Amino acid sequence: MDTFNKANISSILEDPKWLYNCIESYYNPNKDIEIPTDLLSFIDYYIKKKEKGGNTASIKKYRVIKNKLKRFEGYRKKQILIADINEDFKDEFEKYYVDQKYSRNTIHREFVFVKTFCFHARYLGLKTHHHLDSLKFDREEVKHIYLSFDEINKIKEVELPHEYLENARDWLLISCYLGQRISDFMNFSSELVRNENDKYLLEFRQVKTKKLMTIPVSKEVREILGKRNGEFPRAISDQKYNDYIKEVAKIAGLNEICEGKKRINVTPDKEKGSFRDVIGKYEKWELITSHIGRRSFATNYYGKVPTTYLINITGHSTESMFLNYIKKSNKDIALDAYKYFN
């Protein structure tokens, strides 16, 4: 439409390929642009292409990683070339990240992104090192906490001193009963709920996967919506939500000592610190983040609701992905199955 508004109408009418060329230039704006061979410039190139898809969460991650790599490039005083990402680069990358006090899982995750950029560069015809495919870091096992039904009831029944905490508490309860990511549930509204033969369904498209989802709205969620005449709680930012639900859990007395990871300032400068995820033992309320609702839903209902239904609600692609998500080992599955054979 922008092109149409700027164009001369007669020139459009005389050109039978005008629409084709318009669409081609929109989706392939870099067709004649030389593809960068250094990693930082290539990430910019990659982001421009991905921006057409509109996945802002992924693009934000790419930019964060690019900024870290920019600092790494400044540290090594040498440009990072895609063709030079090999075993030596991996060792250099690891040493820098360890010195910066990043966790093993952060090192693993961000190196996977580096490889993803390089694989795409190879797809586009750029030269990559023959070491690339075999480069990898091992992950560190982290215990992921969840809220049991008893703990959810404690949160549900506790008296809270402020309305903003009640609002966050209701979102937390909704996430524990619906099993969705914060990027999705914070956008829920009454318009997305429909009634089919007295069965309440919520239909939306997941931000991360773009899947069209239709999930049941449980009676617990309907009770929460009833407090606001059928409306969902007030939307708040991710950061405020994370802060508020920690406060809610603390007031509810969730102070059991648990192993997990907590974001901690690893530098003496409290105002301009460097925050890292540090594995340790903390009171449970300190470990609560926006993702706990989704994990609690999947863990609490596993074995009580057919796994096929749970996968359909959470949006996992396969049962193995779902079981890995809730950290069910072969032994756990065997123990769950034991009742059927005895």
C-alpha positions in Angstrom: 0.0 0.0 0.0 2.9 2.4 0.7 4.3 1.7 -2.7 0.9 2.1 -4.3 0.3 5.5 -2.6 3.6 6.8 -3.9 3.3 5.4 -7.4 1.9 7.0 -10.6 -1.4 5.3 -11.4 -0.8 5.2 -15.1 2.6 3.5 -14.6 0.8 0.8 -12.5 -1.8 0.2 -15.1 0.8 -0.1 -17.9 2.9 -2.7 -15.9 1.3 -6.2 -15.7 4.1 -7.3 -13.3 3.7 -4.3 -11.0 2.2 -6.2 -8.1 4.6 -9.1 -8.5 7.6 -6.8 -8.4 6.2 -4.9 -5.4 5.8 -8.1 -3.4 9.2 -9.4 -4.5 11.0 -6.2 -3.4 9.1 -6.3 -0.1 10.1 -9.9 0.8 13.5 -9.9 -0.7 14.9 -6.4 -0.1 18.4 -7.6 0.2 18.5 -9.7 -3.0 21.3 -7.7 -4.5 23.1 -6.8 -1.2 26.3 -8.6 -0.5 26.0 -11.0 2.5 28.3 -10.0 5.4 31.1 -12.5 6.3 31.7 -11.3 9.8 29.4 -12.5 12.6 28.2 -9.2 14.0 27.2 -7.7 10.6 25.6 -11.0 9.6 23.4 -11.0 12.8 22.2 -7.5 11.7 21.5 -8.9 8.2 19.7 -12.0 9.8 17.6 -9.7 12.1 16.4 -7.6 9.1 15.2 -10.7 7.4 13.5 -12.1 10.5 11.7 -8.8 11.2 9.4 -9.5 8.4 8.0 -12.4 10.5 7.2 -10.1 13.4 8.5 -12.4 16.2 9.7 -9.6 18.4 10.7 -11.9 21.3 13.2 -13.8 19.1 14.5 -10.6 17.6 15.1 -9.2 21.1 17.1 -12.3 21.9 19.2 -11.9 18.8 20.0 -8.3 19.7 21.0 -9.2 23.3 23.3 -11.9 22.0 24.8 -9.6 19.4 25.6 -7.0 22.1 27.4 -9.7 24.2 29.3 -10.8 21.1 30.3 -7.2 20.4 31.8 -7.0 23.9 33.5 -10.3 23.3 34.9 -9.0 20.0 36.2 -5.9 21.8 37.9 -8.1 24.4 39.6 -10.3 21.9 40.6 -7.3 19.7 39.8 -9.2 16.6 36.8 -9.3 14.3 34.7 -12.5 14.5 34.6 -14.1 11.0 32.0 -16.7 10.3 34.6 -18.9 8.5 36.8 -18.8 11.7 34.3 -20.3 14.1 36.1 -23.5 15.0 37.4 -25.4 18.0 39.8 -22.6 19.0 37.0 -20.0 18.8 34.9 -22.3 21.0 37.6 -22.4 23.7 38.1 -18.7 23.5 34.3 -18.1 23.8 34.1 -20.4 26.8 36.9 -18.8 28.7 35.4 -15.3 28.2 31.9 -16.4 29.3 33.3 -18.2 32.3 35.4 -15.1 33.3 32.2 -13.0 33.0 30.5 -15.5 35.4 27.9 -16.8 33.0 26.4 -20.2 33.8 27.1 -23.3 31.8 23.5 -23.3 30.4 23.9 -19.6 29.2 27.2 -20.6 27.5 25.4 -23.6 25.9 22.3 -21.6 24.8 24.1 -18.7 23.3 26.7 -20.8 21.5 23.7 -22.6 19.9 22.5 -19.2 18.6 26.0 -18.6 17.2 25.9 -21.9 15.3 22.3 -21.1 14.1 23.6 -17.8 12.5 26.5 -19.7 11.0 24.3 -22.5 9.6 22.1 -19.9 8.0 25.2 -18.2 6.5 26.2 -21.6 5.1 22.7 -22.1 3.6 23.1 -18.7 1.8 26.4 -19.9 0.3 29.0 -18.5 2.8 32.0 -20.5 3.8 32.0 -22.0 7.3 34.7 -24.0 9.1 34.6 -27.8 9.0 34.6 -27.9 12.8 31.3 -26.1 13.0 28.9 -29.1 13.1 30.7 -30.8 15.9 31.1 -27.8 18.2 29.0 -28.0 21.4 28.8 -27.4 25.1 27.2 -29.7 27.7 24.3 -28.3 29.7 24.2 -28.2 33.5 21.2 -30.0 35.1 19.0 -27.5 37.0 16.1 -28.5 39.2 13.0 -26.6 38.1 10.5 -25.9 40.9 6.7 -25.9 40.5 3.8 -25.1 42.8 1.8 -28.1 44.2 -2.0 -27.9 44.5 -1.5 -27.3 48.2 0.8 -24.3 47.5 -1.6 -23.0 44.9 -4.4 -23.1 47.5 -2.1 -21.2 50.0 -1.6 -18.5 47.4 -5.3 -18.5 46.6 -6.4 -18.0 50.2 -3.7 -15.7 51.6 -4.8 -12.1 52.4 -2.8 -9.5 50.5 -2.2 -5.9 51.5 -2.4 -4.3 48.1 -4.6 -4.5 45.0 -1.7 -4.8 42.6 -0.6 -8.0 44.5 -4.2 -9.3 44.2 -4.1 -8.6 40.4 -0.7 -10.4 40.1 -1.9 -13.3 42.3 -4.9 -13.9 40.0 -2.7 -13.9 36.9 -0.5 -16.5 38.7 -3.5 -18.7 39.5 -4.8 -18.4 35.9 -1.4 -19.5 34.6 -1.4 -22.5 36.9 -4.8 -23.6 35.6 -4.3 -22.8 31.9 -0.6 -23.7 31.4 0.3 -20.9 29.0 3.4 -18.6 28.7 3.3 -15.0 30.0 3.6 -13.7 26.4 0.2 -15.3 25.7 -1.8 -15.1 29.0 -1.0 -11.5 29.6 -2.9 -10.8 26.3 -6.0 -12.8 27.3 -9.3 -10.9 27.2 -13.0 -11.9 27.6 -13.4 -11.6 23.8 -11.2 -14.7 23.4 -13.6 -16.9 25.5 -16.6 -18.5 23.9 -19.4 -20.8 25.3 -20.2 -23.9 23.3 -23.0 -26.0 24.9 -22.0 -24.8 28.4 -18.4 -25.6 27.7 -16.1 -22.6 27.9 -13.2 -22.4 25.5 -10.4 -19.9 25.0 -9.0 -19.5 21.5 -5.8 -17.6 20.7 -2.6 -17.8 18.7 0.6 -18.5 20.6 3.2 -15.7 20.3 6.2 -18.0 20.3 5.0 -20.8 18.0 2.2 -19.1 16.0 0.0 -22.1 16.8 -3.7 -21.5 16.9 -4.8 -22.8 20.3 -8.2 -23.8 21.7 -8.1 -24.7 25.3 -10.7 -25.4 28.0 -11.4 -22.7 30.6 -11.5 -24.5 34.0 -14.0 -23.7 36.7 -11.2 -22.3 38.8 -10.4 -19.8 36.1 -14.1 -18.9 35.6 -14.3 -18.2 39.4 -11.3 -15.8 39.1 -12.9 -14.1 36.0 -16.2 -13.8 38.0 -14.5 -11.4 40.4 -14.3 -8.9 37.5 -17.6 -9.6 35.7 -16.0 -12.1 33.3 -12.9 -10.0 32.6 -9.3 -11.1 33.0 -7.0 -9.2 35.5 -5.3 -6.0 34.5 -2.3 -6.6 32.2 1.1 -5.6 33.7 4.7 -5.8 32.4 6.8 -9.0 32.7 9.2 -7.4 35.2 6.4 -6.2 37.5 4.7 -9.6 37.3 7.9 -11.4 38.3 8.5 -9.0 41.2 4.9 -9.1 42.4 4.4 -12.9 42.4 7.6 -13.3 44.4 6.1 -11.0 47.0 2.8 -12.9 46.9 4.6 -16.2 47.4 6.6 -14.8 50.3 3.4 -13.5 52.0 1.9 -17.0 51.4 4.7 -18.5 53.4 6.5 -20.5 50.6 9.8 -20.5 52.3 10.9 -24.1 51.9 14.6 -24.3 50.9 14.9 -25.4 47.3 17.7 -25.8 44.8 17.3 -23.6 41.8 18.7 -20.7 39.9 18.3 -17.1 41.0 19.4 -13.9 39.2 22.1 -12.2 41.3 24.4 -9.2 41.0 27.9 -10.7 40.7 29.7 -7.3 40.8 30.2 -5.0 43.8 28.5 -2.1 41.9 24.8 -2.3 43.1 23.6 0.4 40.7 25.3 -0.8 37.6 25.8 -4.5 38.3 26.1 -7.5 36.1 23.3 -10.0 36.9 23.8 -13.7 36.3 21.7 -16.8 37.0 23.4 -18.5 39.9 22.5 -22.1 41.0 22.1 -22.6 44.7 19.7 -23.2 47.6 17.2 -20.5 48.2 13.8 -20.0 49.8 11.1 -21.1 47.3 9.5 -17.7 46.9 12.8 -16.3 45.7 12.9 -18.8 42.7 9.4 -18.0 41.5 9.2 -16.5 38.0 6.5 -16.1 35.3 7.2 -19.6 33.9 6.2 -21.4 37.1 2.5 -21.4 36.2 3.0 -23.3 33.0 5.4 -25.8 34.6 3.0 -26.3 37.6 0.1 -27.0 35.2 2.0 -29.6 33.2 3.5 -31.3 36.3 0.3 -31.3 38.5 -2.0 -32.6 35.8 0.4 -35.3 34.4 -1.0 -38.7 35.3 -4.4 -37.2 36.2 -5.3 -36.0 32.7 -4.5 -38.0 29.5 -1.1 -36.8 28.2 -2.6 -36.2 24.8 -4.9 -33.6 26.2 -2.1 -31.9 28.2 0.1 -31.7 25.1 -2.8 -30.1 23.2 -3.2 -27.5 25.9 0.5 -26.6 26.4 1.3 -26.7 22.7 4.3 -29.1 22.9 5.0 -30.8 19.5 5.6 -34.3 20.9 5.1 -36.3 24.0 8.9 -36.7 24.5 9.2 -32.9 24.5 6.4 -32.6 27.1 8.0 -35.3 29.3 11.4 -33.6 29.0 9.7 -30.3 30.0 8.4 -31.7 33.2 11.7 -33.6 33.8 10.1 -37.1 33.8 12.8 -39.8 33.6 12.3 -43.4 32.4 12.2 -44.4 36.1 9.5 -41.9 36.9 7.4 -43.1 33.9 7.9 -46.7 35.0 6.7 -45.8 38.6 3.7 -44.0 37.1 2.9 -47.0 35.0 3.3 -49.5 37.9 -0.3 -49.1 39.1 -1.6 -50.5 35.8 0.3 -53.8 36.1 -0.3 -54.6 39.8 
